[in-house]
Amino acid sequence: NIFFSGFLIKLAELYPNEVSLGLELRDKVSEYVRERIETLRKNNEEEGLYRNVAVIRANAMKDLPHYFTKKQLKKMFFLFPDPHFKVSTHRRRIVTTLLLDEYAYFLENGGMLYTITDVEDLGIWMKDHLDRHPLFTQVPDEELENDPAAKQLFCASEEAQKVTRNEGQMFRAVYRRL
C-alpha cells in the first residue's frame, strides 16, 4: 500500500546495485508511488539515482508467476498488510500456508522474507505460519542487527512512522528460505 513507498525508496538507496520492485493492488496508490519515483529520478538525473526501483499494479497473491521465475528473488517484504480481522476473510491474508509455498518457490536458497505489522494477532498469525513451514527458518534478532533492511522496517515506511508517532507497537518477523 501507499505506506511502503518510503521503504521502497530506502531500498533503492541501500542497495543501489539491486532492483527493487513494489507490487500494489490499488490503482491510485501505485500511480502515486510511480510518480514519486519519477520525481526522484528527475531530481537526481545527473547522479543516475533511483533507476533501480519501480512499482507495478499487481496482486502479489495472484500475479507473482507472471513476473518472477524460480529462485529469482533475494528478498520479499510484507509491510503492514491488511489484517482481515474476520475469521471468514483470513484466507485473504498475504501469509498463508499455500502462499508461503509460492514465496519459497520464488526466493533463492538463503533468501529473506520480512514481515512487519502493528496488529499483534496478525503478527502472531504470520509468525505461526512461517514457523510451521518446512522451507523457512526464523532469523535471530542478533543477526538482524547487521541487516540494513531489517532495521528500516521500523522507520522507513510511512505506516511505520505513523505507528511510531502514535506510540504503537510493531511486530517484526524475518525468515530465511532454506
C-alpha positions as CSV (number, residue, x, y, z in Angstrom):
1,N,0.0,0.0,0.0
2,I,1.0,3.7,0.0
3,F,2.8,3.1,3.2
4,F,5.5,1.1,1.5
5,S,6.7,3.9,-0.8
6,G,9.2,5.3,1.7
7,F,10.5,1.8,2.3
8,L,10.8,1.1,-1.4
9,I,12.8,4.3,-1.9
10,K,15.1,3.4,1.0
11,L,15.8,0.0,-0.6
12,A,16.9,1.8,-3.7
13,E,19.3,3.8,-1.7
14,L,20.6,0.9,0.5
15,Y,21.0,-1.5,-2.5
16,P,22.0,0.7,-5.5
17,N,23.1,-2.4,-7.5
18,E,19.9,-4.3,-6.9
19,V,16.5,-3.9,-8.5
20,S,13.6,-3.2,-6.0
21,L,10.0,-3.7,-7.3
22,G,6.9,-2.8,-5.3
23,L,3.6,-4.6,-6.1
24,E,0.4,-2.7,-5.3
25,L,-3.2,-3.7,-5.9
26,R,-4.8,-0.3,-5.9
27,D,-4.5,2.0,-9.0
28,K,-4.3,5.3,-7.2
29,V,-1.7,4.1,-4.8
30,S,0.5,2.5,-7.4
31,E,0.2,5.7,-9.5
32,Y,1.2,7.8,-6.5
33,V,4.3,5.7,-5.9
34,R,5.2,5.7,-9.6
35,E,5.0,9.5,-9.7
36,R,7.2,9.8,-6.6
37,I,9.8,7.5,-8.2
38,E,9.7,9.6,-11.4
39,T,10.2,12.8,-9.5
40,L,13.2,11.4,-7.6
41,R,14.7,10.2,-10.9
42,K,14.3,13.7,-12.5
43,N,15.7,15.4,-9.4
44,N,18.7,13.1,-9.4
45,E,19.2,12.8,-13.1
46,E,22.9,13.7,-13.1
47,E,23.7,11.1,-10.4
48,G,21.5,8.5,-12.1
49,L,19.8,7.6,-8.8
50,Y,16.5,5.7,-8.4
51,R,16.9,3.8,-11.7
52,N,16.8,0.6,-9.7
53,V,13.3,0.9,-8.3
54,A,9.8,0.6,-9.7
55,V,6.2,-0.2,-8.8
56,I,3.6,-2.1,-10.7
57,R,-0.1,-2.5,-10.2
58,A,-0.4,-6.2,-9.4
59,N,-1.9,-8.6,-6.8
60,A,1.0,-10.2,-5.0
61,M,-1.2,-13.1,-4.0
62,K,-2.0,-14.0,-7.6
63,D,0.4,-12.4,-10.1
64,L,3.9,-13.4,-8.9
65,P,4.2,-16.2,-11.5
66,H,3.7,-13.6,-14.2
67,Y,6.7,-11.6,-13.1
68,F,9.2,-13.9,-11.5
69,T,10.9,-17.2,-12.0
70,K,12.0,-19.9,-9.7
71,K,14.6,-18.7,-7.1
72,Q,14.9,-15.3,-8.7
73,L,14.2,-13.2,-5.6
74,K,16.7,-12.4,-2.8
75,K,14.3,-10.6,-0.5
76,M,10.5,-10.2,-0.1
77,F,8.8,-7.7,2.2
78,F,5.3,-7.7,3.6
79,L,4.8,-4.3,5.3
80,F,1.6,-3.7,7.4
81,P,-0.6,-6.0,5.3
82,D,-4.3,-5.9,5.6
83,P,-5.2,-7.9,8.8
84,H,-8.5,-9.2,7.5
85,F,-9.9,-9.4,11.1
86,K,-12.9,-11.6,10.4
87,V,-12.2,-15.3,10.5
88,S,-14.2,-15.7,7.3
89,T,-11.6,-13.5,5.5
90,H,-8.4,-15.0,6.9
91,R,-8.0,-16.8,3.6
92,R,-7.2,-13.4,2.1
93,R,-4.2,-12.8,4.3
94,I,-0.9,-12.3,2.5
95,V,0.8,-15.0,4.6
96,T,-0.9,-18.4,4.4
97,T,0.5,-21.9,4.0
98,L,-0.3,-22.0,0.3
99,L,1.2,-18.6,-0.4
100,L,4.3,-19.5,1.6
101,D,4.8,-22.4,-0.8
102,E,4.7,-19.9,-3.6
103,Y,7.1,-17.4,-1.9
104,A,9.5,-20.2,-1.2
105,Y,9.5,-21.1,-4.9
106,F,10.4,-17.6,-5.9
107,L,13.0,-16.9,-3.2
108,E,16.6,-18.1,-3.7
109,N,18.0,-20.5,-1.2
110,G,19.1,-18.3,1.7
111,G,16.7,-15.5,0.5
112,M,14.9,-13.5,3.2
113,L,11.2,-12.9,3.9
114,Y,10.5,-9.9,6.1
115,T,7.1,-9.1,7.8
116,I,6.0,-6.3,10.0
117,T,2.6,-5.3,11.3
118,D,1.1,-3.2,14.1
119,V,-1.7,-5.8,14.6
120,E,-0.5,-8.3,17.2
121,D,-2.9,-11.0,16.2
122,L,-1.7,-10.8,12.6
123,G,1.9,-10.8,13.7
124,I,1.3,-14.0,15.6
125,W,-0.6,-15.5,12.6
126,M,2.3,-14.7,10.2
127,K,4.9,-16.0,12.6
128,D,3.0,-19.2,13.4
129,H,2.6,-19.9,9.6
130,L,6.2,-19.3,8.9
131,D,7.4,-21.3,12.0
132,R,5.4,-24.3,10.7
133,H,6.6,-24.1,7.1
134,P,9.4,-26.5,6.4
135,L,11.2,-24.2,3.9
136,F,11.6,-21.2,6.3
137,T,13.6,-20.7,9.5
138,Q,13.4,-17.6,11.7
139,V,16.4,-15.3,11.6
140,P,17.6,-14.5,15.2
141,D,17.4,-10.8,16.3
142,E,21.2,-10.7,16.8
143,E,21.7,-11.5,13.2
144,L,19.2,-8.8,12.1
145,E,21.3,-6.1,13.9
146,N,23.6,-6.3,10.9
147,D,20.8,-6.3,8.3
148,P,20.2,-2.8,7.0
149,A,16.8,-3.8,5.5
150,A,15.6,-5.2,8.8
151,K,16.5,-2.0,10.6
152,Q,14.5,0.0,8.1
153,L,11.3,-1.9,8.7
154,F,10.7,0.1,11.9
155,C,11.2,3.6,10.4
156,A,11.4,3.9,6.6
157,S,7.7,3.3,5.6
158,E,5.1,5.9,6.2
159,E,3.0,3.4,8.1
160,A,5.9,2.6,10.5
161,Q,6.4,6.3,11.1
162,K,2.7,6.7,11.8
163,V,2.8,3.8,14.3
164,T,5.8,5.4,16.0
165,R,4.2,8.8,16.2
166,N,1.1,7.2,17.8
167,E,3.4,5.2,20.2
168,G,2.0,1.9,18.9
169,Q,3.7,-1.4,18.8
170,M,5.2,-3.1,15.8
171,F,5.7,-6.9,15.4
172,R,8.5,-7.9,13.1
173,A,9.4,-11.4,11.9
174,V,12.2,-12.2,9.5
175,Y,12.7,-15.7,8.0
176,R,15.3,-17.3,5.7
177,R,14.4,-19.6,2.9
178,L,16.2,-22.9,3.4
